[in-house]
């Protein structure tokens, strides 16, 4: 058994080093993160809508 087999399959990505980025790069990074947050929230809303539809169907 290798030592790698004992490591978790999914590891949390290491935080990005922000000290090397300039103001414009940081603003772009924040904008990218906000876009990703919006995408995740839209997916949550879609899944909740799908779930409520399924619950309504099976509650009859």
C-alpha positions, -999 to +999 in steps of 0.1 A: +000+000+000+014+034-010+013+064+012-008+081-015-036+056-010-041+069+026-046+105+015-081+118+010-093+117-026-105+153-026-083+178-010-094+214-005-074+236-029-048+257-014-057+294-012-043+316-039-013+339-029-029+373-032+002+392-021+017+389-056-014+404-074-019+440-081-051+460-075-065+454-110-057+417-108-074+415-074-105+432-087-106+408-116-102+379-092-131+391-071-153+395-102-145+359-112-154+347-077-186+367-077-195+351-111-189+317-097-210+324-066-239+336-089-235+304-109-237+283-078-267+302-064-285+297-098-278+259-096-291+258-060-323+276-071-328+252-100-323+222-077-348+235-052-374+241-079-369+206-092-372+192-057-403+211-049-419+199-081-410+163-073-423+167-037-456+182-051-460+152-074-455+126-048-476+143-021-508+136-040 
